[in-house]
Amino acid sequence: MFSGRKRVSMSGLADKPFAISKRLVWEAYERVKANKGAAGVDECSIEDFEKDLQGNLYKIWNRMSSGTYFPPPVKAVEIPKPGGTRILGVPTVADRIAQTVVALTLEPRTESIFHDDSYGYRPRRSALQAVERCRQRCWKKDWVLDLDVQKFFDSVDHALMVKAVEANTDQRWVVLYVKRWLVAPLQLPDGTLQERDRGTPQGSAATPPTQWVTRA
């Protein structure tokens, strides 16, 4: 566990507006490290981040607990797909950890209300399990229903997304940071910044929670 650099109460929380435990930040770091991933706009890799691990984790905890955490721009990366390209958003390592803190906070609530057949972005579930379930269903049914919401992530309404998050948590800081992540600009491949008033880039740790509350 990373140590604090200021006066901390016996509970492990300083006198902050928001009660976010250091253990939660540590668990978020461990999940981000396990998922690996590329560096964001600051070009800081996991290995670079770990050169001052305690100090960097303390900064995340301190800023999130005090309400002063503001996300940096998200690095936009184009990946090929049939018929064109898709934009993935790559947050910085520190921002992925901060987003995972929120994801871990929302997870118990969303997991409790999901249908058993839901597999996307859920803990201890995989695409292979979903395929296995489909295989079982194919023995019983001779039809398939396939649908997709066109450009959902590009066009999702921020106000509706925030409303969905608010309906699934009583933690004000979770809503506060989701709002800030929704409007964090994209840094395009040419270095320019693109402001956003709708949509959320795929590829970030905060994207699964927004899917969770939308589908729940």
C-alpha positions in Angstrom: 0.0 0.0 0.0 1.3 3.5 -0.8 1.9 5.8 2.1 0.4 9.2 2.6 2.4 12.4 2.7 0.1 14.4 4.9 -1.8 13.9 8.1 -4.1 10.9 7.7 -6.8 9.7 10.1 -6.9 6.2 11.7 -9.3 5.1 9.0 -6.7 5.8 6.3 -8.6 8.8 5.0 -7.5 12.4 5.3 -9.9 15.2 6.0 -11.2 15.3 2.4 -14.5 16.2 0.8 -14.8 12.6 -0.6 -14.0 9.4 1.2 -12.0 7.4 -1.2 -9.8 4.7 0.3 -6.1 4.3 -0.6 -6.7 0.6 -0.9 -9.3 1.2 -3.6 -6.7 3.2 -5.6 -4.1 0.4 -5.1 -6.6 -2.2 -6.4 -7.3 0.0 -9.4 -3.6 0.3 -10.1 -3.2 -3.5 -9.9 -6.1 -4.0 -12.4 -4.6 -1.4 -14.8 -1.2 -3.1 -14.6 -2.7 -6.5 -15.3 -4.5 -5.1 -18.4 -1.3 -3.5 -19.6 -2.1 -1.1 -22.4 -0.3 1.7 -24.2 0.8 5.1 -23.0 -1.5 8.1 -23.3 -0.8 11.7 -24.4 2.0 12.1 -21.8 3.9 9.1 -23.2 4.1 7.6 -19.7 4.1 3.8 -19.7 3.3 1.5 -16.8 7.0 1.1 -16.3 7.5 4.9 -16.2 4.6 5.3 -13.8 6.1 2.7 -11.5 9.4 4.6 -11.1 7.7 6.7 -8.5 4.8 4.4 -7.8 3.9 5.6 -4.3 4.1 9.3 -5.2 2.0 8.9 -8.4 -0.7 6.8 -6.6 -0.7 9.4 -3.8 -1.3 12.2 -6.3 -4.3 10.3 -7.8 -5.8 9.6 -4.4 -5.2 13.1 -3.1 -6.7 14.8 -6.1 -9.7 12.5 -6.4 -10.4 12.8 -2.6 -10.2 16.6 -2.7 -12.4 17.0 -5.8 -9.5 18.5 -7.8 -8.8 15.7 -10.2 -9.2 16.8 -13.9 -8.5 14.3 -16.6 -6.0 15.1 -19.3 -6.9 14.7 -23.0 -7.5 11.2 -24.3 -5.1 10.0 -27.1 -7.1 9.0 -30.2 -5.8 6.0 -32.1 -7.3 4.8 -35.3 -7.6 1.1 -35.8 -8.9 -0.6 -39.0 -12.3 -2.2 -39.2 -14.4 -3.5 -42.1 -15.5 -0.5 -44.2 -13.2 2.1 -42.5 -11.6 2.8 -39.2 -12.6 3.0 -35.5 -11.3 5.6 -33.0 -10.1 4.2 -29.7 -9.4 6.5 -26.8 -6.2 5.8 -24.9 -6.1 7.6 -21.5 -2.9 8.1 -19.6 -1.9 5.4 -17.1 -2.8 7.7 -14.2 -6.2 8.5 -15.8 -6.9 4.8 -16.3 -6.2 4.2 -12.7 -8.6 7.0 -11.7 -11.3 5.7 -14.0 -10.9 2.2 -12.6 -11.4 3.6 -9.1 -14.9 4.7 -10.3 -15.4 1.4 -12.2 -14.7 -0.6 -9.0 -17.1 1.6 -7.1 -19.9 1.0 -9.5 -19.2 -2.6 -10.1 -21.1 -4.1 -7.1 -24.3 -2.3 -7.9 -24.3 -3.1 -11.6 -23.3 -6.7 -11.1 -26.3 -7.1 -8.8 -28.8 -6.1 -11.5 -27.4 -7.6 -14.7 -29.0 -10.5 -16.5 -27.2 -13.7 -16.3 -26.7 -13.8 -20.1 -24.8 -10.5 -20.0 -21.1 -11.0 -20.6 -19.6 -7.7 -22.0 -17.0 -6.0 -19.7 -18.0 -8.0 -16.7 -15.5 -9.4 -14.1 -14.7 -13.1 -14.3 -16.6 -13.3 -17.6 -15.1 -13.8 -21.1 -16.0 -13.9 -24.7 -15.4 -17.6 -24.7 -18.1 -18.0 -22.1 -20.5 -16.1 -24.2 -19.7 -18.3 -27.2 -20.3 -21.4 -25.1 -23.7 -20.0 -24.0 -24.5 -19.3 -27.7 -23.5 -22.9 -28.6 -25.9 -24.2 -26.0 -28.7 -22.1 -27.2 -28.1 -23.2 -30.8 -29.1 -26.7 -29.8 -32.5 -25.4 -28.6 -33.3 -22.7 -31.2 -32.9 -22.5 -34.9 -33.0 -18.7 -35.2 -30.7 -15.8 -34.2 -31.5 -12.1 -33.5 -28.5 -9.8 -34.2 -28.7 -6.1 -33.6 -26.4 -3.1 -33.1 -26.9 0.5 -32.2 -25.2 2.4 -35.0 -22.4 4.8 -33.7 -23.7 4.5 -30.1 -20.4 5.4 -28.5 -20.0 8.4 -30.9 -23.4 9.9 -30.3 -24.5 8.9 -26.8 -26.1 11.8 -25.0 -24.0 13.0 -22.0 -27.0 14.2 -20.0 -28.7 10.8 -20.3 -25.4 9.0 -19.4 -25.0 11.1 -16.3 -28.6 10.5 -15.3 -28.0 6.7 -15.7 -24.9 6.9 -13.4 -26.8 9.0 -10.8 -29.5 6.3 -10.7 -26.9 3.7 -9.7 -24.8 5.4 -7.1 -25.1 7.8 -4.2 -21.5 8.8 -4.4 -21.2 12.4 -5.5 -17.6 12.1 -6.5 -18.4 9.2 -8.9 -20.9 11.5 -10.8 -18.5 14.4 -10.7 -15.7 12.5 -12.4 -17.9 10.8 -14.9 -19.0 14.2 -16.0 -15.4 15.4 -16.4 -14.4 12.3 -18.3 -17.3 12.6 -20.7 -16.1 16.1 -21.8 -12.3 15.4 -21.8 -11.0 16.3 -25.2 -9.6 13.9 -27.7 -6.0 14.5 -29.0 -6.1 13.5 -32.6 -3.2 11.8 -34.4 -2.1 15.2 -35.8 -1.9 16.7 -32.3 -5.0 18.9 -32.4 -7.6 18.7 -29.6 -11.2 17.8 -30.4 -13.7 19.1 -27.9 -16.7 16.7 -27.1 -20.3 17.5 -26.2 -21.6 14.0 -26.9 -20.2 10.5 -27.2 -17.5 8.6 -25.2 -14.4 7.1 -26.7 -14.1 3.3 -26.6 -11.1 1.8 -25.0 -11.0 3.6 -21.6 -11.7 2.1 -18.2 -14.7 4.4 -17.8 -16.4 3.1 -20.9 -17.5 -0.2 -19.3 -19.3 1.6 -16.4 -21.2 3.8 -18.9 -22.2 0.7 -20.7 -23.2 -1.0 -17.5 -25.5 1.7 -16.3 -27.0 2.1 -19.8 -27.8 -1.6 -20.1 -28.7 -2.2 -16.5 
